[in-house]
Amino acid sequence: MSRNKFAATIGLALVTIASAAGHYPAFAVDNMETSGTADLTSVRAKIAAKDYTSALSELRGLAEDNQQADVYNLLGFTLRKTGDFDTSLTYYQKALDLEPDHKAAREYLGELYVDTGKMDKAKEQLTSLTLLCPAGCDELGDLQKYIASRGVN
């Protein structure tokens, strides 16, 4: 019998014995998947319609069940649009903690820094996007335009 077959047979036997004895393997129930994606279609439509209150309500519900960079990023965006800059910053940081290369979060965080007069920090986000998008990307271009529209070079 090969080693792989032997190991598989022993593993199956152990699971069978544990099941018969009423012992089951412990599985973590509090770990949240970040690879799956929440359906954000409705939220994006509300944001496009500038219905930030409804988008925020839906996003808060999604955030309870989904630890995902996209959800946190849109929470940050919506909160920024409603003027809650401090909480917005928290959610952008959560998004980037989960996914440091999240381009939209970097763009919107840069815009938040522009809105709050922290141009050095906005330019840090611009630098990060430049590194993430050496050939250019929408997020890089949008942040460049946002900074330029505020009269900052």
N, C-alpha and C positions, 0 to 999 in steps of 0.2 A: 504494500500500500504506500503511495507517495505521501510525502509530508503534508501537502495541501489537502489531500483527501482525509488523512488522519486528523488534521486540525479541524476540518469541517465536521467530521464525524463526532469528535470530542465536543466541539462547540454546540452542535445540535443536541447531543446527549445532555449537556449541562442545562441548556434552555428547557428541555423536556422535563428534567428532574426538578428544576426550579418552578416550572409551571405546575407540576403535579403537587408540589409541596405548598403551593400558594404564594410563592415568592416570585416577584416579577422585577425585572430591571427597573431602576429608578430613572426617570426621564425628567430633565429640567422643564419646568412649566413657565419660568419667567424669562427665558431667553427669547428675544424677538428677532425675527428674520428681517434683515435689511435688504435682502436680494429681491424679494417679491415687491411688487409695486402696487400702491393703492391707486384706485381709479380716481384721477384728479380732473376728469373731463368737466364735471359740473362746477368744481371750484374754479377752474380756469375760465369757464364761461362767465361766472359771476365776477371774477376779477376783470375780464375784458369789458364787462358792462359797468365797471366801477362800483359794483355792489359789494363793497368791502365788508360791510357788517354781516351779510349773509355768508360770504366766503369765509370770514373769520369763524363764524359759528360752525360751519361744516368742517373747517380745518381743525378746530379744537377737538371735535369728535373723532376725526381721523387720527389725530396725534395720540389719542388715548390708546388706540389699537395698533398703531404703526410707528415704529421707530425708524423713520426713513428720512434721508437727506432731502428728498423732494418735498415732503410734507413740511419739514421744518423750514426749508427755504421759502416756501410759499406763505407760511405763517409769518416769517420775518418780513416778507414783501408786503403782505396785507397790513400788518401792524405798522410798518413804516408809512404806508399810505394813509393810515388813520392818525398818524402823528405820535404814536407810541414808540419813540426811538429806542428807549432803553430795553424794552421787551423785545423789540425787533432785533436788536444786536444779539440778545441771548439766543434767539432762534437761528440766526445766521451762524453763530458760533457752534450751535448744536449740529447744524447741517454739515459744517466743515469738520467737526470732530468725527462724524461718521464717514464722511467722504471728502478728504482734503482737496481733491482735484475737482470738486463740483463747480463748474464754470459759472453757472447762473448765480449760485450763492456768492461767489467772489465778485461778480458784477454788481449784484444788488447790495452787498456789503460796502463796496466802493461807493455806490450811490448814497448809501446812508452816511458814510463819512463825509461826502461832499455836502449833503444836506445839513450836517452838524458842524461844518467848518473845519473838519479834520483832514485837510488836504494831503498831508504827509501820509496818513493812513490810507486815503483813497488811492494815492499813487503806489502804495505797496500792493494793493489789490490789482492795479493796472500791471505792475511788474509780474505778479503771479500769473495773471492771464497771458501776458506776453510769453512766459515760459511754458504755459500749458498749450498755447496756440501759436507756435512759431510761424505757421503759415497764415495766421489770422483766424478769427472766428467771430461770430455774431456778438458774443458777450464782450469780447475785447473791443470791437468797434463801437458797441453801444456805450460802454463805459467811457471810452475816449470822447464820444460825442457829448455825453452827460457832463463830463468835466469841462469840455470846451464851451458848452452852452452856459456854463456858470462863469465864463470869462477867465478861466484858469488854464495856464499852459502846463 
